[in-house]
Amino acid sequence: MPTLYLMRHADAAAGAPGGGDHGRPLSPRGVAEAAAVGRMLAARGLGVDLALVSTARRAQETFGALRAVLAPDLEALDDGDLYGAEAAEILSVV
């Protein structure tokens, strides 16, 4: 049976005054957190076949750090509809 993992982005840097939310990067702590989740998934033998990733910078960076330690060739579909989506919208994307 397929398994769905729903993951929020790792710790993000504070937004710059007047800066947009969509472009906020991860903090250094967030990069480490995302890599730690990737290592945890790998250690438990939890494979991932496909990732649906928001186009928000911090989501992209979270996935990049996770993928680097979990499965460098893991396929990702970037989906702008996931940014700020409610549960019903996320389910429609899935």
C-alpha positions as CSV (number, residue, x, y, z in Angstrom):
1,M,0.0,0.0,0.0
2,P,1.4,3.5,-0.8
3,T,2.4,5.7,2.1
4,L,2.1,9.4,2.2
5,Y,4.6,11.5,4.2
6,L,3.4,15.1,4.8
7,M,6.3,17.3,5.7
8,R,6.5,21.0,6.5
9,H,9.7,23.0,5.7
10,A,12.5,23.1,8.2
11,D,13.4,26.1,10.2
12,A,13.4,29.2,8.0
13,A,15.3,32.5,8.3
14,A,13.4,35.5,9.5
15,G,11.9,37.5,6.7
16,A,13.6,40.7,5.6
17,P,11.6,43.9,6.2
18,G,9.4,44.4,3.2
19,G,10.6,41.0,1.7
20,G,8.2,38.4,0.5
21,D,7.4,35.2,2.4
22,H,7.7,33.0,-0.7
23,G,11.5,33.7,-1.0
24,R,12.5,33.1,2.6
25,P,15.5,30.7,2.8
26,L,16.2,28.1,5.4
27,S,18.3,29.1,8.4
28,P,21.5,27.1,9.0
29,R,19.6,25.2,11.7
30,G,16.9,24.4,9.1
31,V,19.4,22.9,6.6
32,A,20.8,20.6,9.4
33,E,17.2,19.6,10.4
34,A,16.2,18.7,6.9
35,A,19.4,16.6,6.5
36,A,18.6,14.9,9.8
37,V,15.2,13.9,8.7
38,G,16.6,12.4,5.5
39,R,19.1,10.4,7.6
40,M,16.3,9.2,9.9
41,L,14.1,8.1,6.9
42,A,17.1,6.3,5.4
43,A,18.0,4.6,8.7
44,R,14.5,3.3,9.1
45,G,14.4,2.0,5.5
46,L,11.6,4.4,4.6
47,G,11.9,4.9,0.9
48,V,10.3,7.7,-1.1
49,D,9.3,7.3,-4.7
50,L,8.2,10.9,-5.5
51,A,8.1,14.2,-3.8
52,L,5.6,17.0,-4.4
53,V,7.3,20.2,-3.3
54,S,6.0,23.7,-3.0
55,T,7.8,26.4,-5.0
56,A,8.6,28.4,-1.8
57,R,12.3,28.7,-1.4
58,R,12.4,27.2,2.1
59,A,10.4,24.1,0.9
60,Q,12.8,23.7,-2.1
61,E,15.8,24.0,0.2
62,T,14.3,21.6,2.7
63,F,13.8,19.0,0.0
64,G,17.3,19.6,-1.4
65,A,18.9,18.9,1.9
66,L,16.7,15.9,2.6
67,R,17.3,14.5,-0.9
68,A,21.1,14.9,-0.6
69,V,21.2,12.4,2.2
70,L,18.2,10.2,1.4
71,A,18.2,9.6,-2.3
72,P,20.1,12.0,-4.6
73,D,18.1,10.8,-7.7
74,L,14.7,11.2,-6.0
75,E,12.2,12.7,-8.4
76,A,10.4,15.9,-7.4
77,L,7.5,17.7,-8.9
78,D,7.5,21.4,-8.0
79,D,3.9,22.6,-7.5
80,G,3.1,26.3,-6.9
81,D,-0.4,25.3,-5.8
82,L,1.0,23.8,-2.6
83,Y,2.2,27.1,-1.3
84,G,-0.3,28.3,1.3
85,A,-2.7,25.5,0.4
86,E,-5.5,24.3,2.7
87,A,-5.9,20.5,3.4
88,A,-8.5,20.0,0.6
89,E,-6.2,21.7,-2.0
90,I,-3.2,19.5,-0.9
91,L,-5.4,16.4,-1.3
92,S,-6.4,17.5,-4.8
93,V,-2.7,17.8,-5.7
94,V,-1.9,14.4,-4.3
